[in-house]
Amino acid sequence: MNRYLLVRLSRDAGGSLAASWLGCDARGMVSAPPLAGSLAEAANMAANAEVIVLVPADDVVNLYADLPARTTGRWQFAVPYAIEEQLADNIEDMHVAVGERPADGSRVPVSVIARDRLQQYLAALEAAGIRVAALYPESALLPANPGQIIGLLLGDSVLVRLQDGTHCTVPADPLGAAFDIACGGEPAHRSLLLYATPAEWQSRSDQVDALRERFLTVKVQLLAQGPLPLFAQQLPQARPINLLQGDYPSSANAGAGWQEWRVAVVLALVLSGLLAGSQWLKWSRLRTAEQQVDARLTELGRSLLADAAPADPALLRKAVMTRLSGAGAGDDVALALMTALANARGAAPQARIESLRFQNGALEIRVRADNADSLERINTQLRGGGMQAELLSGAAAESGYAGQIRIRRGGAS
């Protein structure tokens, strides 16, 4: 059974998307020769395998973000701003994938790809029904060798991994200048291991021979089946930056590994069911109490706000609680005072409650009525209901009389 399905995407001369793929085990050993065709054909091998997709290396820019050593917390969000000046394109049009931060916390490896290009690849994979666990630039799976520079001829490009592990892609013509650019200068004191298909070796043999003047030693290794088997060998030990981050999360095959985890999952589901049953009983009781409180608030709101009361019960309750700042919907004292106020308002039906405020166990209201007698009738009705009612202020106002009343429960100080 394949542990990995390695899919390599490329573009033909007309710019159309092409694919090649192979299956391999956890050691990177190839189970069958590479195949090429449509992504729909590759999807036939994706069942129970972890799909790794390689995109053309020249689509991806590999950089380092220099961060202050003391940057902590959600430091990943600072990375795009740290590399913005290194990019020719608008950073908003680019997808930035961040690698592991080193121990000293300063230089963080970063891979950048244009959002529209990444979306093109993901749309094609999704249309074929392929769920992707990781997406890398193909240069990230070049072999690593601290004693050598590694090169891979791929058509018009050459992929290069330097001795420090950094990798890049440069135009292959002319080949000597390509390695000068990749190595940052004259590479005469270094050794080169160059991979190529037999066809590429034949077409560039003169240029490859000329490299011997630039390097200490040059070795050529032919890839009879193309680069995919070479890439597969690196999977067990490679730790490249997965481009599927942030806005483009991995959609790894959820079915892989189910047999290993099914017992634990079943037990977890049973336990979750028991806990959910207990929580449902508590929730049901709380919901009943909440409905009772809501019903009482609705009733009081219609009584207190009268013509100003919203027709929708939820809006009505919100209006009451907005005016009643300082009290929660389940506050028994507030509800008791509001009930008494609703009953007392019947003594002056034309009076309008303009504001409610519950604070320190007292309900303070502002009332607008036809005259001062209306406020006094409300006061009298409240005291007759066992409440303490105190007229804090009162004055003639436009079209009536306005006053402020403080209400407490009887016996409250």
PEVENHU-V634992 format. One record per helix or strand. SS is the DSSP state (a for helix, b for strand). FROM is the first residue (numbers start at 1). TO is the last residue. If there is no record, write none. Layout:
<<SS FROM TO> <SS FROM TO>>
This chain:
<<b 4 11> <b 17 24> <b 30 30> <b 35 37> <a 39 43> <b 50 55> <a 57 59> <b 60 66> <a 76 86> <a 91 93> <b 94 101> <b 107 114> <a 115 127> <b 134 137> <a 138 141> <b 149 154> <b 157 161> <b 167 171> <a 175 183> <b 191 196> <a 198 213> <b 217 222> <a 228 234> <a 258 308> <a 313 323> <b 325 325> <a 332 348> <b 352 359> <b 362 369> <a 372 384> <b 387 397> <b 400 409>>
